Amino acid sequence: MTKCIPTHDFTVRPSDCDPLGHMNVARYLDGCSDAGFTLQSAWSLTPDDIHNGRKLAFVVANANSNFLGELTAREHVNVRSELVEIGRKSCIVRHHFFRNEVEVFNSTFTLVLMNLQTRAAEPIPDDLRAAIQAAHT
């Protein structure tokens, strides 16, 4: 396991909750998405580099989520993310949601590095691979 890094914090809004009174599934995925873009910036893929530089970004190919506890309105959530594995064109990350240091959710994402011009997967460049690994050691 690699080092988890803080990637997102938020407070559950009443509008984030479903009729059952807990945070809805869409908001969990929103939190993962926000954490994912913070993670990419930590790996040197900033929004400017994504749009005006390399035109590369990691995209979600698969997600597997575990709901471990309920989140309700006005609760504060800390999201931390870890690198699980890095391959040739993809990597696996896990986002952990914590309430008062107790894990209440996690989701494992398989990410593929996509060239935004060709819309095809591409090998992870050596400098990007090194930045990813350095962020989690």
C-alpha positions as CSV (number, residue, x, y, z in Angstrom):
1,M,0.0,0.0,0.0
2,T,1.3,3.5,-0.8
3,K,0.8,6.7,1.1
4,C,-2.7,8.2,1.1
5,I,-2.7,11.9,0.2
6,P,-5.5,14.4,1.1
7,T,-7.4,15.1,-2.1
8,H,-10.8,16.6,-1.1
9,D,-12.8,17.9,1.9
10,F,-16.5,18.8,1.9
11,T,-19.5,19.1,4.1
12,V,-22.6,17.2,3.2
13,R,-25.4,19.6,2.2
14,P,-29.1,18.8,2.8
15,S,-29.5,18.8,-1.0
16,D,-26.9,16.0,-1.2
17,C,-29.2,13.7,0.7
18,D,-31.9,11.3,-0.6
19,P,-35.3,10.6,0.8
20,L,-33.7,8.1,3.2
21,G,-31.8,10.9,4.8
22,H,-28.3,9.9,3.8
23,M,-25.9,11.2,1.2
24,N,-27.0,10.0,-2.3
25,V,-24.8,7.9,-4.5
26,A,-24.2,10.7,-7.0
27,R,-22.6,12.8,-4.3
28,Y,-20.2,10.0,-3.5
29,L,-19.1,9.9,-7.1
30,D,-18.9,13.7,-7.2
31,G,-16.5,13.5,-4.3
32,C,-14.4,10.9,-6.1
33,S,-14.3,13.0,-9.2
34,D,-13.1,16.1,-7.3
35,A,-10.5,14.0,-5.5
36,G,-9.4,12.6,-8.8
37,F,-8.6,16.0,-10.3
38,T,-6.7,17.0,-7.2
39,L,-4.8,13.7,-7.5
40,Q,-3.9,14.4,-11.1
41,S,-2.6,17.9,-10.2
42,A,-0.5,16.3,-7.5
43,W,0.9,14.0,-10.3
44,S,1.8,17.1,-12.5
45,L,-1.3,16.9,-14.7
46,T,-2.7,20.3,-13.8
47,P,-5.8,21.6,-15.5
48,D,-3.6,23.9,-17.6
49,D,-1.4,21.0,-18.6
50,I,-4.4,18.9,-19.5
51,H,-6.0,21.6,-21.7
52,N,-3.0,23.6,-23.0
53,G,0.0,21.3,-22.5
54,R,0.3,17.6,-23.0
55,K,-3.5,17.1,-23.6
56,L,-3.4,14.0,-21.5
57,A,-5.7,13.0,-18.6
58,F,-6.6,10.0,-16.6
59,V,-10.2,8.8,-17.2
60,V,-12.2,6.3,-15.2
61,A,-12.5,2.9,-16.9
62,N,-14.0,1.0,-13.9
63,A,-15.1,1.8,-10.4
64,N,-15.8,-0.5,-7.5
65,S,-17.4,1.1,-4.4
66,N,-17.9,0.0,-0.8
67,F,-20.4,1.8,1.5
68,L,-19.2,1.3,5.0
69,G,-21.3,3.8,6.9
70,E,-23.9,6.5,6.4
71,L,-23.2,10.2,5.8
72,T,-25.9,12.7,6.7
73,A,-26.4,16.4,6.2
74,R,-23.8,18.8,7.8
75,E,-21.2,16.1,8.4
76,H,-17.7,16.9,7.3
77,V,-15.9,14.5,5.0
78,N,-12.1,14.1,4.4
79,V,-11.1,12.3,1.2
80,R,-7.7,10.7,0.9
81,S,-6.4,8.8,-2.1
82,E,-3.8,6.2,-2.6
83,L,-2.1,4.6,-5.6
84,V,-2.7,0.9,-5.6
85,E,-1.0,-0.1,-8.8
86,I,0.6,1.5,-11.9
87,G,0.7,-0.2,-15.2
88,R,1.8,0.7,-18.8
89,K,-1.3,2.7,-19.8
90,S,-3.3,2.6,-16.6
91,C,-3.2,2.8,-12.8
92,I,-5.5,1.8,-10.0
93,V,-6.3,4.3,-7.2
94,R,-8.5,4.1,-4.1
95,H,-10.4,7.0,-2.7
96,H,-11.2,6.8,1.0
97,F,-13.9,8.9,2.7
98,F,-13.5,9.6,6.4
99,R,-15.9,11.1,9.0
100,N,-14.0,11.9,12.2
101,E,-11.2,9.6,11.1
102,V,-13.6,6.7,10.6
103,E,-13.7,5.3,7.1
104,V,-17.3,5.4,5.8
105,F,-16.7,4.7,2.1
106,N,-14.1,3.8,-0.4
107,S,-14.0,3.3,-4.2
108,T,-11.3,1.7,-6.3
109,F,-10.9,3.3,-9.7
110,T,-9.1,1.9,-12.7
111,L,-7.8,4.9,-14.6
112,V,-6.5,4.9,-18.2
113,L,-4.3,7.7,-19.5
114,M,-6.1,9.2,-22.5
115,N,-4.8,11.4,-25.2
116,L,-7.4,14.1,-25.4
117,Q,-6.8,14.7,-29.1
118,T,-6.9,11.2,-30.4
119,R,-9.2,10.0,-27.6
120,A,-7.1,6.8,-27.3
121,A,-5.2,5.3,-24.4
122,E,-1.5,6.0,-24.4
123,P,1.5,4.7,-22.4
124,I,2.3,6.7,-19.2
125,P,5.4,8.8,-19.9
126,D,8.4,8.1,-17.7
127,D,8.3,11.6,-16.1
128,L,4.6,11.3,-15.3
129,R,5.2,7.8,-13.9
130,A,7.9,9.2,-11.6
131,A,5.7,12.0,-10.5
132,I,2.9,9.6,-9.6
133,Q,5.2,7.3,-7.7
134,A,6.8,10.3,-5.9
135,A,3.5,11.7,-4.7
136,H,2.7,8.4,-2.9
137,T,6.1,7.7,-1.2
